[in-house]
Structures are given as C-alpha cells and as structure tokens.
Amino acid sequence: MIKLGIVMDPIASINIKKDTSFAMLLEAQRRGWELHYMEMNDLYLHAGDGRARTRLLNVKEDKESWFSFWQRAGFGVAGSGRDPDAQKIRRSTLNTSMRPTSWNVPK
C-alpha cells in the first residue's frame, strides 16, 4: 500500500473547494492510499533523519464534515504540499541571475 504523507495548514480551516492539497488527498484516498496528515509543528529531526508525528486521515467532499482522524502514527520522510511564494521565488531568481551593468567603464 502506498503511504502519502502531507504537511499542510490546519485541515479544519481550509476551503475544500479551493485547496489543492485537499484535492490531492481525495484522489489518493480514491486510489486506496493510506493518508498521513501532519502540520509544521509535527516535523522533527531524530539522529539527523527527518521524521514526523502523523495522524491517519479520511477525507470526503462534505462541506460540513470533510475529514476525520482515526489513529496516530509516525512517518519517516515528509514532503510539503504548501504552495510556494511566487514573489519570493521571483525575487530570489532575479537576485541570483542578474549581473551588474556598467555604463561608464574607463579604459
């Protein structure tokens, strides 16, 4: 069985119609995958290895009750489902790729 670990904002406060992590969870569950939910404060290092305290999760498209936890678990490697900050990426890309321009270079 495939185990999907997802780091996301508190699931109780998401908009299920707009949240891409929720859509990914629905599809993974439809495929029979085991869903491991975690928030940023659930991540930690143990002897240099990334670990996470997780909760096994069930999701459904119900605007009143879209999730339930059913067991605490652990996870070895964790990835993030957070949307990247596009402005931060653009700024850092520009800062590393731009070269200084000299308009008046005496010879």
C-alpha positions, 0 to 999 in steps of 0.5 A: 500500500502506498503511504502519502504523507502531507504537511499542510495548514490546519485541515479544519480551516481550509476551503475544500473547494479551493485547496489543492492539497485537499484535492490531492488527498481525495484522489489518493484516498480514491486510489486506496492510499493510506493518508498521513496528515501532519502540520509544521509543528509535527516535523522533527529531526531524530539522529539527523533523519527527518521524521514526523508525528502523523495522524491517519486521515479520511477525507470526503467532499462534505462541506460540513464534515470533510475529514476525520482522524482515526489513529496516530502514527509516525512517518519517516520522510515528509514532503510539503504540499504548501504552495510556494511564494511566487514573489519570493521565488521571483525575487530570489531568481532575479537576485541570483541571475542578474549581473551588474551593468556598467555604463561608464567603464574607463579604459 
